Amino acid sequence: MSQSVKPSLKERQFALRESAILDAVDSFLARKGFDLMTMDEIAQEVGISKASLYKHFDSKELLAAATMTRLVERTLQVIAQQAQEDKPLDNLKALVAWSVREHLAGRMPTLPSTRSSIHEFMTRHDPYVRKLEALTEILGGWIIAAQALGQINPSLPGEVVLYTIYARPCDPVIDFLKMGGAFTDDEIVEAIVTTCFGGLQSRA
């Protein structure tokens, strides 16, 4: 039985630096978006030279794609740890709540707009596409199950529900509520989840 080879100190340092780079990109993409982010400011934020940054990622597009891929991987990990097989609506609500908390903590990079120069690159970045397909399949299954149970309007196309859920962590309402200072993070999370799945109409 073969033993796994432990990464060398140099390899561990490389991985830690790469993680720090992606953490910085998370923050910049959350605050500024792809088009306004520069490689110079990422290098400055991490405390490395621009040349060192290019040893990890040879373009701004690849840097953003790696960040978005890592986001989907984190989302899949959260699902694996928290999802309950027989509670599709609860799973969807929990995922939206988690994503809003990530946004409030500055760890939620903005999803690539169809008008952004990064959008076409992302659609051709295989690691991102494959992870996103896996996530979409899981969420699609929950949506179908919740509609079958009458928990989500069955007349709504599943694609509409899916994109609505994907859009919530990028909702500027989160930032406006945070900036206003009248609500705690928990209250903001609850408000976004409630309006996402219950709408604004009174249920009384």
Secondary structure, DSSP 8 states (H G I E B T S, - for coil): --------HHHHHHHHHHHHHHHHHHHHHHHT-TTT--HHHHHHHHT--HHHHHHH-SSHHHHHHHHHHHHHHHHHHHHHHH--TT-HHHHHHHHHHHHHHHHHTT-------TTSTHHHHHHT-HHHHHHHHHHHHHHHHHHHHHHHTTSS-TTS-HHHHHHHHHHGGG-HHHHHHHHH-SS-HHHHHHHHHHHHHH-SS---
